[in-house]
Amino acid sequence: MDLDLKGKRAIVSGASRGIGLAIARTLLAEGASVGVCARGEEHLNEVSAELSELGTVFHKAVDVGDADAVKSFVDDAAEALGGIDIVVVNASAATGKGPQAWVDSFNVDLMSLVNFIESAAPHLEASTSASVVTISTTSALEAGPITTANSYGALKAAVLQHSSAQARALGPKGIRVNAVSPGPIFFEGGAWETIQTSRPALYEAALESASLGKLGAAQDVANAVTFLASPAAGHVTGINMVVDGGFTNRFDF
């Protein structure tokens, strides 16, 4: 299927590793130009050099928990790329303990979505195929045997609500908004690689919970995001696409 992404301009947050990096690579492979950001400047520079072999790339080190920094990145990327058609909000504070973890999840997972949409909206309104895709998690959908009560799942649930509300609000302006909720995703340097070594019983429990009998890969998520971001999904908005290999146990009609 031709996703009609040639010439589109995309920005991806948290794009220096894992899911975000896979998304950036896939968008570039489909012919889009991409602006990427992450917190660590040195590693981002290395990743950007690699991505530049696939197409046009703009990069900038950004703390997405800082609203002003998000706006600056969005505007700089729009200038460098000649506009913005696609926004992928991927960066996450992940899981921590204590009150600060809740503050970090609020700023990075939820408020970065708010700020990316607000900052990018003027650029997206000028696009003929505007799309926002945000990354949530199956931890936002249900409490299960390997899901604990923490800031990550709670704030990602708020991300889903805000994405749905923004799909309704921005639809009349021609901007689609969708979410993707991955289950456990295994990639080098990721949380599940650490869990495989440090908590093997939990890792095995995750495998047993997935009806396909395996954890997902970053590319599985990138494929879903790229489709939803593309004109091929031009009549799809307000959905949450679960990419979990049958990990969750719920009906969804």
Secondary structure, DSSP 8 states (H G I E B T S, - for coil): -----TT-EEEEES-SSHHHHHHHHHHHHTT-EEEEEES-HHHHHHHHHHHTTTS-EEEEE--TT-HHHHHHHHHHHHHHHTS-SEEEE--------SHHHHHHHIIIIIIHHHHHHHHHHHHHHT-SSEEEEEE--GGGT---TT--SSHHHHHHHHHHHHHHHHHHHHGGGTEEEEEEEE-SEE-TTSHHHHHHHH-HHHHHHHHHHSTTSS-EEHHHHHHHHHHHHSGGGTT--S-EEEESSS-------
